[in-house]
Amino acid sequence: MSSPGAQNYSRSLVVVTSLFFFWGFITVLVDSLIPRLKEIFELTYFQAGLVQFAFFMAYGLLSIPAGFILARIGYKRGILLGLATMGVGCLLFWPAANMRVFGIFLLGYFVLAGGMTILQVAANPYVSVLGDPRKASSRLNLSQAFNSLGTTIAPAIGAMFILSDNILTSDEITNLTAAKQLSYLAAEASAVQIPFVILAASLLLLAGFVGMVKLPQVLNTDHAGNYRQALKNSQLVRGAIGIFVYVGAEVAIGSYLVNYFLDMDLAEAIKNSGFLSRTSSYILNTSDLNSIDAKGIVGAFVIFYWGGAMVGRFVGAYLTSVIPPAKVLSGFAVGAVLMILISMNTSGLIAMVSILAVGLFNSIMFPTIFTIAIEGLGDLKPQGSGILCTAIAGGAFIPPLYGYFTDMAGFKMAFVLLLICYGYILFYAWGSKRAKS
C-alpha cells in the first residue's frame, strides 16, 4: 500500500486492532476475579453466574442505542466513548469491593460491558471499511485474532496477579475470628480493586492516545439512515441470526467443556497417556498429577479450545484474503459439524480432541459473518453493526438451553442443539456464496 490514503488506513488499522486486543484481555480477566468475588460478596453460585448474564445482556440492551449514537458522532468518537465508558466501569469496582455491595459490582460490570458494546459496534465496521472492500473479512479476522490473543494471555496474567494468593473457602472464612474475617475480606477487596484501577487508568490513557491519532472519516453522519431501513436488508437479518447462534454455541461449548470431560471420566485417560500427561503437567505447572483433582486435570485442556480460535483467526486472515469469505465460512462450518458428530459418536480422548477442535473452526465465524452481513450497507453500517452486536446476546440464552437439554438427555444428545446452530451458519454461508456467484 503505497498511496498516502492507504498508508493512513494501515496506521489506523494498527491503532484499532490494539483496541481489539485490549477488550479481549479485559473480558477474560474479569473471569479470573469470580473466585475472589464469590467470597468477598458471599455469593451463591447462581449470583456468581449473574456476572456473565450481565455481560451478554449489555450487548442485547445497548447495541442498538450504540448504533444510533455512532450514526450521529462517527466511528472515532464512538471508539473514544466506548473506552471512556469502560474506564468508568472499571472505577466502579473500587466502591463495590470496598463496600462489599454486589449490586454496585454488577452495575460496574454492566457499564464495563456497555463500553465494550459501544467499542464493538464502532470498531468492527470501521475495520471493514479501512481499505479494499474485498479484503474486509481478512482485515476483521486479523483484528479479531489479536482479540483472541488477549483472551489467551489474560488467564495467565489473572493467575499470576489476581489468583496467586491463597483463596479461602466459605467454611474456612467462617472459622476465622471476627477480626481476622474483616482483615481477610479487606485484603481480598484490595486484590480486586488495584488491578481495575490500573485498567481504568490504562483505558483513559488509551482514549487520550486514540484522540490524538488522526483517523480517516469514512462515515457520512449527515445522511446516516435508520434501523427500519437496515432491517430491510435480508442478508443483514440472516447474519444477525448467524451471530446469535454462533456466540451461543461457542459459549455453550466453552462453559460445559470441563463437565463434559468429567462425565466421560477423562482424568485417568489423560494420566495414562504420555503426551497428554506431559502436556497437562506443563499447563498446570506440576510434576505430580496425582496431587491435582480431576477437574483441574481436564480443565487444563480448555486452553486449547480458546487457543484454537486465536490460531484459526490468524490463518483465516490469510484464507479470506485469497478465497471468497463465504466459501471459507462454509468450510469452517462443515468442520465444526464434523467435529461435533465425531465427539457425539466416540468416547475418551477422541471425543475430547474432536470437541476441542471446534474452537479452531469457530475462529473465523464472527468476523466473517459480520463482514458478509454489513456488505453493501454503506452509511447504514452503524445500524447494521448495532443489530449484529445485539445478537451477541445469544451467549446469554443458548448455554442455559444447552444445559437444560443436557439435564434431560445427557451431553451427547444435547449436541444436537449445537448441530442446529452450526447447520444454520452453513446455510447462511451457502446462501451468501450463491448470491455472490
RALIN-V370761 format. One record per residue. RES is the residue in three letters. PHI is phi in radians with two decimals (* if undefined). PSI is psi in radians with two decimals (* if undefined). Layout:
res->RES phi->PHI psi->PSI
res->RES phi->PHI psi->PSI
This chain:
res->MET phi->* psi->1.78
res->SER phi->-1.82 psi->-0.31
res->SER phi->-1.29 psi->2.67
res->PRO phi->-0.98 psi->-0.70
res->GLY phi->-1.10 psi->-0.72
res->ALA phi->-1.14 psi->-0.68
res->GLN phi->-1.12 psi->-0.68
res->ASN phi->-1.10 psi->-0.71
res->TYR phi->-1.09 psi->-0.66
res->SER phi->-1.10 psi->-0.81
res->ARG phi->-1.09 psi->-0.72
res->SER phi->-1.11 psi->-0.69
res->LEU phi->-1.11 psi->-0.67
res->VAL phi->-1.11 psi->-0.78
res->VAL phi->-1.08 psi->-0.84
res->VAL phi->-1.20 psi->-0.64
res->THR phi->-1.10 psi->-0.58
res->SER phi->-1.10 psi->-0.53
res->LEU phi->-1.19 psi->-0.67
res->PHE phi->-1.03 psi->-0.77
res->PHE phi->-1.05 psi->-0.77
res->PHE phi->-1.16 psi->-0.77
res->TRP phi->-1.31 psi->-0.47
res->GLY phi->-1.15 psi->-0.71
res->PHE phi->-1.07 psi->-0.82
res->ILE phi->-1.18 psi->-0.69
res->THR phi->-0.95 psi->-0.83
res->VAL phi->-1.41 psi->-0.52
res->LEU phi->-1.05 psi->-0.62
res->VAL phi->-1.07 psi->-0.60
res->ASP phi->-1.04 psi->-0.56
res->SER phi->-1.17 psi->-0.34
res->LEU phi->-1.45 psi->-0.35
res->ILE phi->-1.02 psi->-0.73
res->PRO phi->-1.02 psi->-0.66
res->ARG phi->-1.27 psi->-0.74
res->LEU phi->-1.09 psi->-0.64
res->LYS phi->-1.02 psi->-0.67
res->GLU phi->-1.43 psi->-0.69
res->ILE phi->-1.03 psi->-0.81
res->PHE phi->-1.68 psi->0.03
res->GLU phi->0.91 psi->1.01
res->LEU phi->-1.59 psi->2.69
res->THR phi->-1.42 psi->2.94
res->TYR phi->-1.14 psi->-0.57
res->PHE phi->-1.10 psi->-0.79
res->GLN phi->-1.12 psi->-0.68
res->ALA phi->-1.10 psi->-0.61
res->GLY phi->-1.18 psi->-0.36
res->LEU phi->-1.14 psi->-0.33
res->VAL phi->-1.04 psi->-0.89
res->GLN phi->-1.18 psi->-0.63
res->PHE phi->-1.09 psi->-0.73
res->ALA phi->-1.08 psi->-0.65
res->PHE phi->-1.12 psi->-0.92
res->PHE phi->-1.27 psi->-0.54
res->MET phi->-1.23 psi->-0.42
res->ALA phi->-1.05 psi->-0.71
res->TYR phi->-1.14 psi->-0.75
res->GLY phi->-1.12 psi->-0.63
res->LEU phi->-1.62 psi->-0.49
res->LEU phi->-1.92 psi->-0.19
res->SER phi->-1.13 psi->-0.78
res->ILE phi->-1.18 psi->-0.79
res->PRO phi->-1.01 psi->-0.64
res->ALA phi->-1.10 psi->-0.66
res->GLY phi->-1.10 psi->-0.70
res->PHE phi->-1.04 psi->-0.84
res->ILE phi->-1.08 psi->-0.79
res->LEU phi->-1.09 psi->-0.66
res->ALA phi->-1.11 psi->-0.40
res->ARG phi->-1.63 psi->-0.65
res->ILE phi->-1.86 psi->-0.22
res->GLY phi->1.59 psi->2.97
res->TYR phi->-1.16 psi->-0.81
res->LYS phi->-1.09 psi->-0.85
res->ARG phi->-1.14 psi->-0.55
res->GLY phi->-1.12 psi->-0.72
res->ILE phi->-1.09 psi->-0.77
res->LEU phi->-1.10 psi->-0.73
res->LEU phi->-1.10 psi->-0.73
res->GLY phi->-1.08 psi->-0.79
res->LEU phi->-1.12 psi->-0.76
res->ALA phi->-1.12 psi->-0.71
res->THR phi->-1.12 psi->-0.72
res->MET phi->-1.07 psi->-0.70
res->GLY phi->-1.06 psi->-0.75
res->VAL phi->-1.10 psi->-0.72
res->GLY phi->-1.05 psi->-0.75
res->CYS phi->-1.08 psi->-0.69
res->LEU phi->-1.14 psi->-0.50
res->LEU phi->-1.19 psi->-0.28
res->PHE phi->-1.16 psi->-0.48
res->TRP phi->-1.11 psi->-1.03
res->PRO phi->-1.14 psi->-0.54
res->ALA phi->-1.08 psi->-0.81
res->ALA phi->-1.27 psi->-0.65
res->ASN phi->-1.17 psi->-0.73
res->MET phi->-1.57 psi->-0.17
res->ARG phi->0.95 psi->0.84
res->VAL phi->-1.97 psi->1.92
res->PHE phi->-1.12 psi->-0.57
res->GLY phi->-1.05 psi->-0.69
res->ILE phi->-1.17 psi->-0.67
res->PHE phi->-1.09 psi->-0.80
res->LEU phi->-1.06 psi->-0.67
res->LEU phi->-1.08 psi->-0.81
res->GLY phi->-1.05 psi->-0.73
res->TYR phi->-1.20 psi->-0.65
res->PHE phi->-1.14 psi->-0.73
res->VAL phi->-1.12 psi->-0.76
res->LEU phi->-1.03 psi->-0.82
res->ALA phi->-1.16 psi->-0.57
res->GLY phi->-1.11 psi->-0.70
res->GLY phi->-1.10 psi->-0.71
res->MET phi->-1.09 psi->-0.65
res->THR phi->-1.08 psi->-0.83
res->ILE phi->-1.05 psi->-0.74
res->LEU phi->-1.10 psi->-0.76
res->GLN phi->-1.10 psi->-0.81
res->VAL phi->-1.06 psi->-0.61
res->ALA phi->-1.44 psi->-0.82
res->ALA phi->-1.32 psi->-0.69
res->ASN phi->-1.06 psi->-0.91
res->PRO phi->-1.22 psi->-0.50
res->TYR phi->-1.10 psi->-0.77
res->VAL phi->-1.06 psi->-0.66
res->SER phi->-1.16 psi->-0.41
res->VAL phi->-1.81 psi->0.05
res->LEU phi->-1.51 psi->1.11
res->GLY phi->2.40 psi->-2.76
res->ASP phi->-1.05 psi->2.14
res->PRO phi->-1.01 psi->-0.50
res->ARG phi->-1.21 psi->-0.34
res->LYS phi->-1.82 psi->0.26
res->ALA phi->-1.05 psi->-0.78
res->SER phi->-1.12 psi->-0.67
res->SER phi->-1.09 psi->-0.78
res->ARG phi->-1.12 psi->-0.76
res->LEU phi->-1.23 psi->-0.61
res->ASN phi->-1.08 psi->-0.70
res->LEU phi->-1.14 psi->-0.81
res->SER phi->-1.09 psi->-0.74
res->GLN phi->-1.18 psi->-0.45
res->ALA phi->-1.11 psi->-0.67
res->PHE phi->-1.26 psi->-0.49
res->ASN phi->-1.07 psi->-0.76
res->SER phi->-1.17 psi->-0.57
res->LEU phi->-1.07 psi->-0.71
res->GLY phi->-1.11 psi->-0.70
res->THR phi->-1.23 psi->-0.43
res->THR phi->-1.40 psi->-0.64
res->ILE phi->-1.33 psi->-0.63
res->ALA phi->-0.96 psi->-0.75
res->PRO phi->-1.04 psi->-0.65
res->ALA phi->-1.17 psi->-0.72
res->ILE phi->-1.15 psi->-0.74
res->GLY phi->-1.08 psi->-0.75
res->ALA phi->-1.13 psi->-0.59
res->MET phi->-1.33 psi->-0.74
res->PHE phi->-1.94 psi->-0.36
res->ILE phi->-1.90 psi->-0.68
res->LEU phi->-1.87 psi->0.23
res->SER phi->-1.25 psi->-0.49
res->ASP phi->-1.44 psi->2.83
res->ASN phi->-1.28 psi->2.19
res->ILE phi->-1.78 psi->2.12
res->LEU phi->-1.38 psi->2.63
res->THR phi->-1.38 psi->2.95
res->SER phi->-1.04 psi->-0.71
res->ASP phi->-1.13 psi->-0.72
res->GLU phi->-1.14 psi->-0.66
res->ILE phi->-1.16 psi->-0.72
res->THR phi->-1.06 psi->-0.59
res->ASN phi->-1.34 psi->-0.16
res->LEU phi->-1.36 psi->2.76
res->THR phi->-1.19 psi->2.84
res->ALA phi->-1.01 psi->-0.74
res->ALA phi->-1.13 psi->-0.74
res->LYS phi->-1.21 psi->-0.56
res->GLN phi->-1.08 psi->-0.82
res->LEU phi->-1.08 psi->-0.72
res->SER phi->-1.13 psi->-0.74
res->TYR phi->-1.16 psi->-0.80
res->LEU phi->-1.15 psi->-0.59
res->ALA phi->-1.14 psi->-0.71
res->ALA phi->-1.15 psi->-0.69
res->GLU phi->-1.13 psi->-0.71
res->ALA phi->-1.07 psi->-0.73
res->SER phi->-1.10 psi->-0.68
res->ALA phi->-1.11 psi->-0.52
res->VAL phi->-1.43 psi->-0.70
res->GLN phi->-1.18 psi->-0.87
res->ILE phi->-1.03 psi->-0.84
res->PRO phi->-1.01 psi->-0.65
res->PHE phi->-1.42 psi->-0.43
res->VAL phi->-1.18 psi->-0.70
res->ILE phi->-1.10 psi->-0.75
res->LEU phi->-1.11 psi->-0.71
res->ALA phi->-1.08 psi->-0.79
res->ALA phi->-1.10 psi->-0.70
res->SER phi->-1.13 psi->-0.73
res->LEU phi->-1.11 psi->-0.73
res->LEU phi->-1.19 psi->-0.64
res->LEU phi->-1.15 psi->-0.71
res->LEU phi->-1.12 psi->-0.68
res->ALA phi->-1.08 psi->-0.70
res->GLY phi->-1.09 psi->-0.71
res->PHE phi->-1.13 psi->-0.82
res->VAL phi->-1.09 psi->-0.63
res->GLY phi->-1.09 psi->-0.53
res->MET phi->-1.48 psi->-0.34
res->VAL phi->-1.41 psi->2.36
res->LYS phi->-1.45 psi->1.94
res->LEU phi->-1.82 psi->2.46
res->PRO phi->-1.16 psi->2.54
res->GLN phi->-1.50 psi->1.93
res->VAL phi->-2.12 psi->0.29
res->LEU phi->-2.33 psi->2.24
res->ASN phi->-1.51 psi->1.61
res->THR phi->-1.26 psi->-0.28
res->ASP phi->-1.29 psi->-0.42
res->HIS phi->-2.14 psi->0.41
res->ALA phi->-1.15 psi->2.44
res->GLY phi->-1.47 psi->-2.76
res->ASN phi->-2.22 psi->3.09
res->TYR phi->-1.19 psi->-0.56
res->ARG phi->-1.07 psi->-0.73
res->GLN phi->-1.13 psi->-0.76
res->ALA phi->-1.10 psi->-0.68
res->LEU phi->-1.25 psi->-0.17
res->LYS phi->-1.31 psi->-0.25
res->ASN phi->-1.46 psi->1.87
res->SER phi->-1.13 psi->-0.55
res->GLN phi->-1.14 psi->-0.64
res->LEU phi->-1.16 psi->-0.79
res->VAL phi->-1.10 psi->-0.78
res->ARG phi->-1.11 psi->-0.62
res->GLY phi->-1.15 psi->-0.66
res->ALA phi->-1.10 psi->-0.71
res->ILE phi->-1.11 psi->-0.67
res->GLY phi->-1.07 psi->-0.75
res->ILE phi->-1.12 psi->-0.72
res->PHE phi->-1.03 psi->-0.88
res->VAL phi->-1.29 psi->-0.57
res->TYR phi->-1.13 psi->-0.92
res->VAL phi->-1.07 psi->-0.75
res->GLY phi->-1.05 psi->-0.79
res->ALA phi->-1.17 psi->-0.75
res->GLU phi->-1.08 psi->-0.80
res->VAL phi->-1.20 psi->-0.66
res->ALA phi->-1.07 psi->-0.79
res->ILE phi->-1.11 psi->-0.86
res->GLY phi->-1.06 psi->-0.61
res->SER phi->-1.29 psi->-0.53
res->TYR phi->-1.92 psi->0.11
res->LEU phi->-0.99 psi->-0.87
res->VAL phi->-1.06 psi->-0.77
res->ASN phi->-1.12 psi->-0.66
res->TYR phi->-1.12 psi->-0.77
res->PHE phi->-1.15 psi->-0.70
res->LEU phi->-1.14 psi->-0.65
res->ASP phi->-1.08 psi->-0.52
res->MET phi->-1.62 psi->0.09
res->ASP phi->0.94 psi->0.90
res->LEU phi->-1.46 psi->-0.24
res->ALA phi->-1.01 psi->-0.79
res->GLU phi->-1.18 psi->-0.67
res->ALA phi->-1.10 psi->-0.65
res->ILE phi->-1.17 psi->-0.76
res->LYS phi->-1.05 psi->-0.62
res->ASN phi->-1.50 psi->-0.13
res->SER phi->-1.70 psi->2.08
res->GLY phi->-0.98 psi->-0.94
res->PHE phi->-1.13 psi->-0.81
res->LEU phi->-1.17 psi->-0.60
res->SER phi->-1.11 psi->-0.79
res->ARG phi->-1.15 psi->-0.67
res->THR phi->-1.09 psi->-0.85
res->SER phi->-1.18 psi->-0.61
res->SER phi->-1.10 psi->-0.69
res->TYR phi->-1.17 psi->-0.80
res->ILE phi->-1.11 psi->-0.71
res->LEU phi->-1.50 psi->-0.06
res->ASN phi->0.96 psi->0.90
res->THR phi->-2.57 psi->2.62
res->SER phi->-1.75 psi->-0.06
res->ASP phi->-2.20 psi->1.63
res->LEU phi->-1.16 psi->-0.38
res->ASN phi->-1.15 psi->-0.33
res->SER phi->-1.48 psi->-0.08
res->ILE phi->-1.88 psi->2.40
res->ASP phi->-1.28 psi->2.92
res->ALA phi->-1.02 psi->-0.67
res->LYS phi->-1.08 psi->-0.71
res->GLY phi->-1.16 psi->-0.68
res->ILE phi->-1.15 psi->-0.88
res->VAL phi->-1.28 psi->-0.54
res->GLY phi->-1.15 psi->-0.42
res->ALA phi->-1.07 psi->-0.45
res->PHE phi->-1.51 psi->-0.10
res->VAL phi->-1.09 psi->-0.48
res->ILE phi->-1.01 psi->-0.52
res->PHE phi->-1.28 psi->-0.46
res->TYR phi->-1.16 psi->-0.88
res->TRP phi->-1.34 psi->-0.60
res->GLY phi->-1.13 psi->-0.60
res->GLY phi->-1.07 psi->-0.64
res->ALA phi->-1.11 psi->-0.66
res->MET phi->-1.15 psi->-0.87
res->VAL phi->-1.05 psi->-0.77
res->GLY phi->-1.08 psi->-0.58
res->ARG phi->-1.26 psi->-0.64
res->PHE phi->-1.13 psi->-0.74
res->VAL phi->-1.14 psi->-0.73
res->GLY phi->-1.12 psi->-0.55
res->ALA phi->-1.05 psi->-0.64
res->TYR phi->-1.32 psi->-0.84
res->LEU phi->-1.03 psi->-0.75
res->THR phi->-1.32 psi->-0.12
res->SER phi->-1.55 psi->-0.30
res->VAL phi->-2.08 psi->-0.25
res->ILE phi->-2.19 psi->2.46
res->PRO phi->-0.89 psi->2.25
res->PRO phi->-0.93 psi->-0.65
res->ALA phi->-1.11 psi->-0.62
res->LYS phi->-1.19 psi->-0.71
res->VAL phi->-1.11 psi->-0.76
res->LEU phi->-1.08 psi->-0.71
res->SER phi->-1.03 psi->-0.82
res->GLY phi->-1.10 psi->-0.72
res->PHE phi->-1.23 psi->-0.61
res->ALA phi->-1.15 psi->-0.72
res->VAL phi->-1.07 psi->-0.74
res->GLY phi->-1.04 psi->-0.77
res->ALA phi->-1.10 psi->-0.76
res->VAL phi->-1.08 psi->-0.78
res->LEU phi->-1.10 psi->-0.74
res->MET phi->-1.12 psi->-0.68
res->ILE phi->-1.17 psi->-0.72
res->LEU phi->-1.09 psi->-0.70
res->ILE phi->-1.10 psi->-0.79
res->SER phi->-1.13 psi->-0.63
res->MET phi->-1.13 psi->-0.61
res->ASN phi->-1.85 psi->0.22
res->THR phi->-2.30 psi->-3.09
res->SER phi->-2.52 psi->3.07
res->GLY phi->1.16 psi->-2.54
res->LEU phi->-1.18 psi->-0.55
res->ILE phi->-1.12 psi->-0.77
res->ALA phi->-1.10 psi->-0.64
res->MET phi->-1.18 psi->-0.88
res->VAL phi->-1.11 psi->-0.69
res->SER phi->-1.17 psi->-0.71
res->ILE phi->-1.25 psi->-0.57
res->LEU phi->-1.13 psi->-0.59
res->ALA phi->-1.17 psi->-0.32
res->VAL phi->-1.05 psi->-0.56
res->GLY phi->-1.01 psi->-0.69
res->LEU phi->-1.09 psi->-0.75
res->PHE phi->-1.35 psi->-0.39
res->ASN phi->-1.14 psi->-0.47
res->SER phi->-0.85 psi->-0.89
res->ILE phi->-1.58 psi->-0.02
res->MET phi->-1.15 psi->-0.89
res->PHE phi->-1.06 psi->-0.98
res->PRO phi->-1.11 psi->-0.59
res->THR phi->-1.31 psi->-0.77
res->ILE phi->-1.03 psi->-0.74
res->PHE phi->-1.04 psi->-0.89
res->THR phi->-1.23 psi->-0.61
res->ILE phi->-1.12 psi->-0.72
res->ALA phi->-1.17 psi->-0.61
res->ILE phi->-1.69 psi->0.02
res->GLU phi->-1.07 psi->2.26
res->GLY phi->1.46 psi->0.08
res->LEU phi->-1.38 psi->-0.33
res->GLY phi->1.05 psi->-2.23
res->ASP phi->-1.29 psi->-0.02
res->LEU phi->-1.53 psi->0.07
res->LYS phi->-1.01 psi->-0.70
res->PRO phi->-1.03 psi->-0.73
res->GLN phi->-1.19 psi->-0.71
res->GLY phi->-1.06 psi->-0.72
res->SER phi->-1.14 psi->-0.68
res->GLY phi->-1.08 psi->-0.73
res->ILE phi->-1.16 psi->-0.76
res->LEU phi->-1.17 psi->-0.70
res->CYS phi->-1.24 psi->-0.51
res->THR phi->-1.04 psi->-0.63
res->ALA phi->-1.19 psi->-0.23
res->ILE phi->-1.07 psi->-0.33
res->ALA phi->-1.05 psi->-0.15
res->GLY phi->-0.97 psi->-0.48
res->GLY phi->-1.18 psi->-0.26
res->ALA phi->-1.64 psi->-0.27
res->PHE phi->-2.00 psi->-0.76
res->ILE phi->-1.21 psi->-0.71
res->PRO phi->-1.01 psi->-0.79
res->PRO phi->-1.09 psi->-0.62
res->LEU phi->-1.14 psi->-0.71
res->TYR phi->-1.09 psi->-0.73
res->GLY phi->-1.08 psi->-0.68
res->TYR phi->-1.10 psi->-0.81
res->PHE phi->-1.14 psi->-0.57
res->THR phi->-1.14 psi->-0.76
res->ASP phi->-1.06 psi->-0.63
res->MET phi->-1.38 psi->-0.71
res->ALA phi->-2.34 psi->-0.02
res->GLY phi->1.67 psi->2.88
res->PHE phi->-1.06 psi->-0.78
res->LYS phi->-1.06 psi->-0.82
res->MET phi->-1.23 psi->-0.55
res->ALA phi->-1.14 psi->-0.38
res->PHE phi->-1.07 psi->-0.32
res->VAL phi->-1.02 psi->-0.66
res->LEU phi->-1.03 psi->-0.74
res->LEU phi->-1.19 psi->-0.63
res->LEU phi->-1.07 psi->-0.66
res->ILE phi->-1.13 psi->-0.73
res->CYS phi->-1.07 psi->-0.90
res->TYR phi->-1.25 psi->-0.50
res->GLY phi->-1.09 psi->-0.69
res->TYR phi->-1.13 psi->-0.72
res->ILE phi->-1.07 psi->-0.70
res->LEU phi->-1.10 psi->-0.74
res->PHE phi->-1.05 psi->-0.76
res->TYR phi->-1.12 psi->-0.80
res->ALA phi->-1.11 psi->-0.74
res->TRP phi->-1.12 psi->-0.74
res->GLY phi->-1.12 psi->-0.68
res->SER phi->-1.17 psi->-0.68
res->LYS phi->-1.13 psi->-0.75
res->ARG phi->-1.18 psi->-0.63
res->ALA phi->-1.14 psi->-0.53
res->LYS phi->-1.31 psi->-0.57
res->SER phi->-1.41 psi->*
